[in-house]
Amino acid sequence: MYLIAAFLVAVVMTILFTPYVIKLAHKIGATDSPNKRKVHSKVMPSMGGLAIFLSFIITVSIFMPGLSSSRTYTSIIVGATLIIILGIFDDKFELSAKVKFLGQIVAALIIVVGGNIQVNFINTPFGDPIYFGYLAIPLTVIWIVGITNAINLIDGLDGLAAGVSTIALLTIAGMAVFKIGDMFVALIALVLAGSTLGFLRFNFFPEKIFMGDTGAMFLGFMIAVLSLLGFKNVTVISLIIPIVILGVPISDTFYAIVRRVLHKKPLSAPDKSHLHHCLLRLGYSHRKSVLLI
């Protein structure tokens, strides 16, 4: 009941915050204009991830006030705050891919070094564990940055990134409760899922606001970190679980990289060949494409 209450409070918090973020986005010019690559037809307020972030921070503070003294939680909040600031600047000024990538690496290092959150080894079904040694830090950073960008890349239709993220977060929360009994991971995942679900009230087609890079990068960052906290240093099967949970964004990102390499384009170059674009071309409506994915 405690976890359910936290989830519901987070939903309500985001519903209350989002109208104010819509006004703020218009006021500071954090808007998204239509172009040939995008599917929306009018200027939309962006930066909606700020409402998700505020709801998450406040709800966790209410239900677990003692977390402020936790090194792990502090590093998560510092890293997430950096991602939010980076996202706000990108939604306002459209930062270059290099600047965003550098910011994501710094945020990941805050988690890995400051919070001491890293995958040092995995247990195999047969034989001794596989130890990563000096590769533990770079591999963990690659995972965090990779998932951060994977969620960001699928944020192309109203409610898509929020919907996929909510499903992933609820799955991580369920695994945390029933498999490993980690209430810390369960609470954070459920609060984040509630915050994202509340945002869908304004983001599902027809949308009133986009989450922008502020939201997509924040959700990707948090999902990457939570999957590390919930499944690190266990078995090969447990390592596969978060990959399966994030199968859609990971596979979409993989094929996007392959496409750009084959066409000799920069990895950051946008295109209209993502999964959601393909479904639209097949004749599925905006809403049906999101629901299918």
N, C-alpha and C positions, 0 to 999 in steps of 0.2 A: 504493500500500500504506500510505503514511503517513496519508492521509485516511481510508482504510478502518479502520485501527487506531484512529484518534481517534473515529470513529463508533462502533465496537464498545465502546471503553472508556466512552464516554458512556452507552451502553445499560446496561452493567453497573453503572455508578455510580448511575444513577437507581433501578435495581432494589434496590440496597443501601440507598439513602437513604430510599426511600418508606415502608417499615415504621416508621421512626423518626418521620417526619413525620406518619404516621397517629396515633401515640401522642401527639405534641406537639399536634396539632389537638384531640384529645379533652381533653387536659390543660388547654389554655387556652380551651376552649369555642369554637373555630373550626369550627362544625358548621353543616350546612344542614338545616333542618326541612322536612318536606313541607307543601305547601299546595295550594289548588285550581289554581294555575297550573303547579305542578311535577309531573313524572311519577314521581318516586321516592316510596316509601311509608314510609320509615323515616329516622330522623336519621342523616345521613352526615357523616363528617369531611370538611372542606374544606381549602383552603390547600395542595393537592397541588403547586401550581406551585412551591413552595419547593424541593421535591426536584429538579425540572427545573432551576431556577436554580442550585442548589448543584452539581449534576452538570456543568452547562455551564461554570461558573466554574472548577472544579477541572480539568476535562479540557482546556480551552483553556490554562490555566496550565502544564499538563504538556507539551503539544505545541507551544506557542508562548510560552515564558517571557519572551521579549523584548517582548511586546506591551504590557507595563505602561508602557513609555516612549512609546507611541504616543498622540498627542493624540486621534486618531479613536477608538481602542479605549477609552481612558479615559473619553471623553464617553459612549460607548455604555454602559459599565458603570455610570457614575454615574446616567445616565438610567434604565437598567434597574433599578438598585437602588431608586431612588425609586418606580418602578412597583410593584416587589415589596412595598415597605413599605406603599404605598397599598393594594395588594391584600390584604395580611395584615390591615390595619385594617378593610377592608371585609368580609372574610370573618368577622371577629370581631364588629364593631360595626354592620355595614350602613350605610356612609357614604351621605350624600345624593349624588344625581347631580351636583349643582353642585360639591361638594368633589372628587369623582373627576375631573370634567371639568377643573377648575382644575389638579389635580395632573398630569394628562396633558399639559396645555399647557406646564407648567413643564418636565416631562421632555422634551418635544419641543423646547423652546427650548434646553435643554442640548445636545441633538444638533445643532441648526441653528447656534446661536451658538458654543457651546463647541467642538464638533467640526468646525465649518465644513462641515457636510453639508447641501447644499441644491441644488435644481434651479434653475440659473440660466438655462438655455436648452435648446431642443431643435432638432435639425436636421430640416428638412423635406425630403421627396423632391424638391421643386421650389422654387427660390428661396432666399432667405437664411434663416438660423436665426431662430427666434422667441425673443427675449430677454424675460425676465420682469421684469428691473429690480427695483424696490422690492417687487414682488409675490412675489419668489422666497422670502422668508422666510415670509410668511403662507401661501402655497400649500404649502410643504413641511410646515409645522406642521399644516395641515388634513389633508394626506395621512397623516401619522403618527398623529394623533388619530383620524382616520376609520378606518384599518385596525385600530388598537388596539381600537376599539369594535365593529368588524365581527366580529372573532374572538370577542369577548366575547359578542355577541348570539347567535351560533350555538351557544354552550356550553350546550345544553339537553338533550342526551342523552349517555349514557355513551360516551366515546370519540370523540364527534363533533368537538369542537374540536381534540383531540389528533390525530385522524386527518387532518382537513383540513389542519392546520398541518404535519404531517409530509410530506404530499404536496407542499405549497407549498414547504417548505424543501428537499426533495430536488430539486425542479425548479429552484429558484434556484441550488442547489449545482451541478447539472448545467450550467446556463447559464454559471455563473461559470467552470467548468473548460473547457468545450468552445467557448464563444463568445468570452469576453473574457479568459480566462486569468488570472483574479484569484483567487489561492490564499488570500488573506485572507478574502474573502467565502465561498469554497468551504469552508474549514475551519470557520468560525463557523457557517455554515448546516448543515453535516453534523453537527457536534457538537450543535447545537441539535435537529436531527432525531433523532439518536441518543438524546438525553436525553428527548425527547417519546415516542419509540417505546418506550423502557424503561418510561415511566410508563403506557403503554397496558396493560402487564401487570397493573396494578391498577385501571385506569380503564374498561376495556372491559366491557360487560355480561356477567355481573352484577358491578357495580363494588364496590370496597372503599374508594375515596376519590374525591372530586371534586377537580379542579384549582382550582376556585373562581376568583374574580376575580384572585387571585394569579397563577395560571397563564395564564388566558385573556388578561388584559391584557398580561402579559409576552410571551407568544408573538405577539400582535398587534403590539405595539411593536417587537419584534425583526424580525419579517417586514417591517414597514413600512420600518425602517432598512436592512435588508439589500437590499431591492428598490431603495432609493435608491442605495446603494453600488454595486450591480451594474449598474444601467441608467440612471443619471442622465446628463444632458448628451450623449445620443446621438441616436437617430433616433425618429421618431414610432412606428415599428414596435416599437422597443425599449421605448418608454414604454407601449405597449399590452400587452406581454408580462406584466408583473406584474399588470395588471388582469385578464388572462385567467386567470393562475395563481390569483388570489384571487376568481374570478368568483362562486363560491357565497356567501361571506360578504358581498361587496360588493352583490350583487343582493338578498340577503335583507335587508340593512340598508336599501337603497334603498326596497324595498317596505314595510318596517316604518315608515319615515319618512312615506311616502305615506299609509299606513293611518291613522297618528296625526294627520296634518294633516287628512285627510278627516273623521275622527271628532272633530276638535277636542280632541284629547288632548295632554298634554305629550309631547315627543319621548322622554323617559325612562320613560314609562308602560309597564309590561310588558303583554304579551298572549299569547294562545295561537294565533297565526296565522303563526308562523314556518314555514319549509319543513319542518322535522322534525315540527312539530305536525300539519301538513297530511298528511304521509305516514302518521302514526299514525292519523289519522281515516279515511284511505282503507283501513285494515285491515292495513298493514304492521306487522310486529313491531318492537320496539325495536331489535333487532340488525340486521334487514334495512333499516330506515330509515337507520341509521348507515352501513351498507355501501353503500347506494344513493347517498347524498350523497357 
